[in-house]
Amino acid sequence: MASLIYNVLIFAIQSQGPPPPAGGTGSRGPQLPIDENIWILLAMGIFLGIYIIYKRNRSSINKAS
């Protein structure tokens, strides 16, 4: 009996759906300044790639010796 009540309550809570958007049509939410700092993300990606390649080559050289 308790599982039936639990299932009914969960179904009732989930069937309500999300609330309607507060703003008018066309509001897309907060804008993030990725365009201004894209060079930082690219540099971090390049350095991470170099680091991973360096570690893999270093470990493969140590295994071959």
C-alpha positions in Angstrom: 0.0 0.0 0.0 2.9 2.4 0.8 4.5 1.8 -2.6 1.2 2.6 -4.3 1.0 5.9 -2.5 4.6 6.6 -3.2 4.1 5.9 -6.9 1.0 8.1 -7.1 2.8 11.0 -5.4 5.9 10.7 -7.6 3.7 10.6 -10.7 1.7 13.7 -9.6 4.9 15.7 -8.9 6.6 14.8 -12.2 3.5 15.3 -14.4 3.3 19.1 -13.6 6.1 20.0 -16.0 8.4 23.0 -15.9 7.0 26.4 -15.2 6.5 28.8 -18.2 9.3 31.3 -19.0 9.0 34.5 -17.0 10.2 36.8 -19.8 8.6 37.5 -23.2 9.5 35.6 -26.3 13.0 35.9 -27.4 14.7 36.1 -24.0 17.6 33.6 -24.1 18.9 34.0 -20.6 22.3 35.3 -19.5 25.0 35.6 -22.1 28.5 34.3 -21.4 31.6 36.1 -22.7 33.3 33.1 -24.3 34.2 35.1 -27.5 36.4 37.5 -25.6 38.4 34.7 -23.8 38.5 32.0 -26.5 42.3 32.4 -26.8 42.7 31.3 -23.2 40.7 28.2 -23.8 42.6 27.4 -26.9 46.0 27.9 -25.2 44.9 25.7 -22.3 43.8 23.0 -24.7 47.1 23.1 -26.6 49.1 22.9 -23.4 47.0 20.0 -22.1 47.6 18.2 -25.4 51.3 18.8 -25.3 51.4 17.5 -21.7 49.5 14.3 -22.5 51.7 13.6 -25.5 54.8 14.2 -23.5 53.7 11.9 -20.7 52.8 9.1 -23.1 56.1 9.3 -25.0 58.0 9.4 -21.8 56.3 6.4 -20.4 56.7 4.4 -23.6 60.4 5.1 -23.6 60.8 3.9 -20.0 59.0 0.7 -20.8 61.2 -0.1 -23.8 64.4 0.2 -21.8 
